[in-house]
């Protein structure tokens, strides 16, 4: 019989070892799966994990994609993780991401075709404000009426998607776009373009912002009283109240921060990799970031690594479909396995496995 | 011996870094009430958990009526005839008594039969209880009866009781003791864990004393003085709190017609509470659990703010201030529940030190926490209040109840408050530690602080308080000087105790 025994303290060693163990387990079981569908396991694993970075032919294209994809995931996940630490479940980051992009793009396009170095900073602020405002809706409703932020923030994603569809074929539509939906291309307007800071790395302003967010979040959570209050609220809400933490202010802060960061991520995306506001601008980053936040154990450094790993499996997965012709479903299954093992082996951090029955003194 | 019910032989259990039980052997006879005594961390809980099948011993054996007894889980222990009433009740407020009892049974009978059985058992053993009442409306004493009846329905041979009287009024304690004596007369053995030595002397046939995981003595409580037993437990003599200083000064805290609606469905509203607390004074509030103690603490700590003009500190109205502002003016509180309210279970002691001391001890500067200072403060508290822990990095939940209690009370005392309000300061704490905590409170009062102790331990209030008042359904009785009071009078002041026959004595 196998039993789990709670550790008095979470194990530090296992906290580090579990992600590695999870990747190994995923490789083993994913390899078996690829073998069963008639693909060489070794080749499949190599295509997913190795080729995007080191393949002589493809890596030139896929390597910058790693940061392009990881950047928004990390930026959004950092914001979400702070709220999750406090037990505030904002799952509407996708909506905040879209609204940030719309507001930021709108602010910029209002000034088109003016040329000024101040336009992109203005757009970034507008993007952050757009995401913040969208997140304030569930926040204020929760504070004032005790509504459930999970439901409200999620519902607002669909509202945001409809607003996106509306503005891309209406308010923000490119007047020179021959009637096609979609805004002007912001990455081709020198005042708004968010270019790679270092050529061929994928490193644009949004990725830089993500890295800065990781550092600031780490400082906030480990050194600052606000971060302490947030952790305390999540660990023991009544102790937090006793300590003097205002639940309402914590809710407003956490949702506002997550919204602002998601909005910024949207703005960087629309001025860079995506280039324009279009009906299919929402790409699911806001939802994937929830997974990234939990994969990273809600820890800033963990989120950084999780975001990169997540981006890698997406790029590697696409590459495997292209090169090996494996079905898309098998890639999703493989990614699912990775999540399953990463979250599943986490039990080892808090529990010790004991073999053998419990009796016999 | 043929009349041994349970024999423990060399039981040993080690956890990383600590031996909880080291070669413990003793016997519990058929139909005796056997006391298990010891300080916090002496290994009482671990020992009982081994008997109840929650923990597996590393070494040693147990024999139940001559047969090897190796319970792998509590249900096996229950099947073998061992039942346990825990210190913390595991009852659902929203369900009724019968439903709660059924939840704890392997094969619950039909609701109607169960209600009849509950009524039978409650009548037989003098534990009045209506099976159809919602648990949320019951007093602590009645909740305990639910737990006891749940055990008695299994007709146990051995009943383990963990600190059963800590939540009862003197009258309720008498009822409980009658029940236990009746059980004993029917041949049920009882393993009784308590640190209230007078109770053990009144009730128990034999006592086994543990210290630091080892059995250090056995005695016959009726022939041993309480002081002698306490010294066996601690291993040395300890000081009883010194006589109290009697020079009440200016009014530091004034509560004026404090009224507050109940916080939840099963809470108690506060109804027009008024009192004054002077410098150097210790005020004691007694009362059965659930009569507004927690709510009063919420109102005083600032977790719930009240109408303007109801709470005054040194002449200033703080009714609308939150906990941080109240701490800033020297008004500190310590709630009853250690884990989850006074301390965050998964956070380290250093982190928990910041919980209330951040501002007063200047652990936070410009919004940034000075962890070195915080750690130093936590270490001070640990040293000054003899908190047994491997260090300040340990999570609060890893500490035993008594040690954590010393830490959370010590954290407030060490901040030199002008006014300190504590709820159940020595709940679940052993005699030596309780004496230390009480002494610390008295010392604080001697330095000119005003202390309000809310407690269900009347002996404690008699020992340290200058004036006494009782809370009953959210109202405060008139305050009386403790010197004029007998324990019977107090029981009647507490009044309102629910369906208690013994309460009709003449005052």
HADDOCK unambig.tbl for C-alpha pairs under 7 A between the chains (distance, minus, plus):
assign (segid A and resid 8 and name CA) (segid B and resid 398 and name CA) 5.78 0.50 0.50
assign (segid A and resid 9 and name CA) (segid B and resid 395 and name CA) 6.80 0.50 0.50
assign (segid A and resid 223 and name CA) (segid B and resid 368 and name CA) 5.60 0.50 0.50
assign (segid A and resid 223 and name CA) (segid B and resid 369 and name CA) 5.45 0.50 0.50
assign (segid A and resid 224 and name CA) (segid B and resid 367 and name CA) 5.73 0.50 0.50
assign (segid A and resid 224 and name CA) (segid B and resid 368 and name CA) 4.34 0.50 0.50
assign (segid A and resid 224 and name CA) (segid B and resid 369 and name CA) 5.65 0.50 0.50
assign (segid A and resid 225 and name CA) (segid B and resid 367 and name CA) 5.44 0.50 0.50
assign (segid A and resid 225 and name CA) (segid B and resid 368 and name CA) 5.77 0.50 0.50
assign (segid A and resid 225 and name CA) (segid B and resid 369 and name CA) 5.99 0.50 0.50
assign (segid A and resid 232 and name CA) (segid B and resid 344 and name CA) 6.96 0.50 0.50
assign (segid A and resid 235 and name CA) (segid B and resid 344 and name CA) 6.32 0.50 0.50
assign (segid A and resid 235 and name CA) (segid B and resid 346 and name CA) 6.88 0.50 0.50
assign (segid A and resid 236 and name CA) (segid B and resid 340 and name CA) 5.23 0.50 0.50
assign (segid A and resid 236 and name CA) (segid B and resid 344 and name CA) 5.39 0.50 0.50
assign (segid A and resid 238 and name CA) (segid B and resid 340 and name CA) 6.27 0.50 0.50
assign (segid A and resid 238 and name CA) (segid B and resid 341 and name CA) 5.08 0.50 0.50
assign (segid A and resid 239 and name CA) (segid B and resid 340 and name CA) 5.62 0.50 0.50
assign (segid A and resid 239 and name CA) (segid B and resid 341 and name CA) 4.05 0.50 0.50
assign (segid A and resid 239 and name CA) (segid B and resid 342 and name CA) 5.68 0.50 0.50
assign (segid A and resid 239 and name CA) (segid B and resid 343 and name CA) 6.01 0.50 0.50
assign (segid A and resid 239 and name CA) (segid B and resid 344 and name CA) 6.15 0.50 0.50
assign (segid A and resid 241 and name CA) (segid B and resid 303 and name CA) 5.94 0.50 0.50
assign (segid A and resid 242 and name CA) (segid B and resid 303 and name CA) 5.80 0.50 0.50
assign (segid A and resid 242 and name CA) (segid B and resid 323 and name CA) 6.70 0.50 0.50
assign (segid A and resid 242 and name CA) (segid B and resid 341 and name CA) 6.77 0.50 0.50
assign (segid A and resid 243 and name CA) (segid B and resid 323 and name CA) 6.54 0.50 0.50
assign (segid A and resid 243 and name CA) (segid B and resid 355 and name CA) 5.34 0.50 0.50
assign (segid A and resid 243 and name CA) (segid B and resid 356 and name CA) 5.44 0.50 0.50
assign (segid A and resid 244 and name CA) (segid B and resid 322 and name CA) 6.25 0.50 0.50
assign (segid A and resid 244 and name CA) (segid B and resid 323 and name CA) 4.80 0.50 0.50
assign (segid A and resid 244 and name CA) (segid B and resid 324 and name CA) 5.32 0.50 0.50
assign (segid A and resid 358 and name CA) (segid B and resid 56 and name CA) 6.35 0.50 0.50
assign (segid A and resid 358 and name CA) (segid B and resid 72 and name CA) 5.05 0.50 0.50
assign (segid A and resid 359 and name CA) (segid B and resid 56 and name CA) 6.58 0.50 0.50
assign (segid A and resid 359 and name CA) (segid B and resid 70 and name CA) 5.51 0.50 0.50
assign (segid A and resid 359 and name CA) (segid B and resid 71 and name CA) 6.03 0.50 0.50
assign (segid A and resid 359 and name CA) (segid B and resid 72 and name CA) 4.42 0.50 0.50
assign (segid A and resid 360 and name CA) (segid B and resid 70 and name CA) 5.73 0.50 0.50
assign (segid A and resid 361 and name CA) (segid B and resid 56 and name CA) 6.66 0.50 0.50
assign (segid A and resid 361 and name CA) (segid B and resid 57 and name CA) 5.60 0.50 0.50
assign (segid A and resid 361 and name CA) (segid B and resid 58 and name CA) 6.58 0.50 0.50
assign (segid A and resid 361 and name CA) (segid B and resid 59 and name CA) 6.02 0.50 0.50
assign (segid A and resid 361 and name CA) (segid B and resid 60 and name CA) 6.12 0.50 0.50
assign (segid A and resid 361 and name CA) (segid B and resid 61 and name CA) 5.53 0.50 0.50
assign (segid A and resid 361 and name CA) (segid B and resid 70 and name CA) 6.17 0.50 0.50
